[in-house]
Amino acid sequence: MDEYTRKKVKVLLGVVATLVCLALVIIGHSMGFMSSMTQGIIGLGVQLIGLAGILFLLYLYNKPYTK
């Protein structure tokens, strides 16, 4: 695989991972409105997993620009 294709695949995987993480945050938020306290805690956990994913993607994005 040449470098151009590898770069395109990395960008595509990053976009897909970002969309999945955003979906986790949105799904977790909607789970918080359920009547059960357990569902609310599970929703919070899903949101935190999505947030961790977004922060990790930001770390990977900024890594080449740091010393």
Stockholm file with secondary structure:
# STOCKHOLM 1.0

chainA/1-67         MDEYTRKKVKVLLGVVATLVCLALVIIGHSMGFMSSMTQGIIGLGVQLIGLAGILFLLYLYNKPYTK
#=GR chainA/1-67 SS CCHHHHHHHHHHHHHHHHHHHHHHHHHHHHHTTSSSHHHHHHHHHHHHHHHHHHHHHHHHHHGGGCC
#=GC SS_cons        CCHHHHHHHHHHHHHHHHHHHHHHHHHHHHHTTSSSHHHHHHHHHHHHHHHHHHHHHHHHHHGGGCC
//
